[in-house]
Amino acid sequence: MRDFFKYLFASMLGFFLSIVIVIIILIAIITVSISSFDKDKTVMVSDNSILFLNLDQAITERTPKNPFGNLPIIGGEEKDGIGLNDLLKSLQRAKEDDNIKCIYLNVSSPNAGFATMREVRNALIDFKKSHKKIIAYSEVYTQGAYYLASAADKIYLNPEGALEFKGFSSELTFFKGTLEKVGVEMQVIRVGNYKSAVEPYILDKMSDYNRKQITAYVGGLYNTFLTDIAKSRSVEKDSLYSIADNYKIREPQDAVNFKMIDGLKYKDQIIEELKGLSGRTKKESIRSVSINDYAKNNAETGTGKDKIAIIYANGEITGGEGSDNQIGSERISRAIRKARLDDDIKAIVLRVNSPGGSALASDVIWREIVLTKKEKPVIASFGDVAASGGYYIGCAADSIFVQPNTITGSIGVFGIIPNFQNLMTNKLGITFDGVKTGKYADIMATNRPMTAGEKFIIQNELNRIYNGFVSRVADGRKKSKGYIDSIGGGHVWIGTDAVQIGLADRIGSFNDAIKAAAKKAKVKEYKVVEYPDVIDPLKSLLEESTDKVKTYYTKQELGDNYMLYQQMKKVIASSGIQARMPFEAVIK
């Protein structure tokens, strides 16, 4: 009888959970339908309007489709952001829109890389050519926020607020000690002294090579940061360096005294100033439109039959289909082929924002670029990072555009084979036994250390892949293999240095790359089309819901230790040969 009730209650629970899942899916479908209808609606912009530019949201390559952000479901807590593509289009439209009188820029802690922020910042500077004003206001400015705000005509800070201006720092996390405690050995084989993605698992501090390149990387970012601010604020670059180095901005008035901001004001005072700029009286309310709503009015760019295709390659590189935030070799290759076979498409812009990933998947995409370049121009535009595999897929382009603070290069490969024998046998009491028909039948096994013969085989394979990588770059960049090897070895380069050493051709924006593609294709009137298609949000929810539930509960259980868990998952997933950026540094 007890078993009867046990199975009865289990069946009831299963039935109840099934009903809940069905209800959630129905809610999702209804939400998608409503959201799609809402996104298609044109937003009315009143005359004398202010464009409200909130830059604290995530700025991705393309505007995400996420109608589940406000649904009470696990995994639906992600907030909508805006794509750089729509952001740039919107600012260009606003420049010519008579209904937009000025921009109100609000930013405290932007969620974007430095090259992306520079794209937005330059678009704001271009907007000012219309003689419309940009007013920036915040209660707190982080350094990234101030970098964006420095493009404004006026920068205001709350009288009790704070401006962070202290220089850049970068810190890496090392897991060698943790791995030793749990009995895991990371067996590493690599080509290139600078290929240091593996160092957090085998060292307890940066190697001299890694320290050298991170110092150059952070210094390059900081140099662009100071140079751009100095120009916009008409302040000497050396003065800015001194202000940060001596931590001179300690209270709000200091920021005014050093001409970092234009005044200390409360929100109501900002509103009054915005009323004046937009032609509203003191008794009238402000008319405004958010950048997200304004972007809904973005139409297909350009005119005429001819087209320029943008292929977005965003995220880590892997085999298979990937996603909007992961470069799947099948999906991206298919998009490139589709653009190549379309006679109306006269040129392609490959937009890369990737730290790399699978060496094999990178080569698959590279091959499609090589084939396409024989038929029509291909221009590469590198975003925040296009390193290792990210550089691999773009090196064959006719021309490569970078920002001064783009991270690129990292020509090198590595392999990680974890050895869990000590963990399994000595910690958990698990042993292994088996048979094999050949000495190397179980090569790459993770339950024992590698033999000398296995290391020799894997090292030769890495050398072969590295030589192929160097050859592809040498062919694409029209340099000798010896020269590419001398600047390779996993070395990461900042955009300005990449141009000097020949890994890139020009410092230029995303739009500059599009114009260059049109010029090389000899077309003046053209439309811009985007590939691959954004993945349907409902399909994405249904396919990824299991992973999202796992992630949700793992975060709840592990708390602050979730980062370590995530790193270990990445190591296991990265087993094999990788062409990946040699570090994941966070700039503060």
Buried (B, 14 or more C-beta within 10 A) or exposed (E): EEEEEEEEEEEEEEEEEEEEEEEBBEBBEEBBEEBBEEEEEEEEBEEBBBBBBBBBBBBBBBBBBBBBBEBEBBBBEEEBBBBBBBBBBBBBBBBEBEBBBBBBBBBBBBBBBBBBBBBBBBBBBBBBEBEBBBBBBBBBBBBBBBBBBBBBBBBBBBEEBBBBBBBBEBEBEBBBEBBEEEBBBBBBBBBBBBBBBBBBBBBEEBBEBBEBBBEBBBEBBBBBBBEBBBEBBEBEBEBBBEBBEEEBBEEBEBBBEBBBBBBBBBEEBBBEBBBEBBEBEEEEEBBBBBBBBBBBBBEEBBEEEBBBBBBBBBBBBBEEBBBBEBBBBBBBBBBBEBBBEBEEBBBBBBBBBBBBBBBBBBBBBBBBBBBBBEEBBBBBBBBBBBBBBBBBBBBBBBBBBBBBBBBBBBBBBBBBBBBBBBBBBEEEEEEEEEEEEEEEEBBBBBBEEBEEEBBEBBBEBBEEBBBBBBEBBBBBBEBEBEBBBEBBBBBBBBBBBBBEBBBBBBBBBBBBBBBBBBEBBEBEEBBBBBBBEBBEBBEBBEEBBEEBEEBBEBBEEEEEEBEBEBBBEBBEEBBBBBBBBBBEBEBE
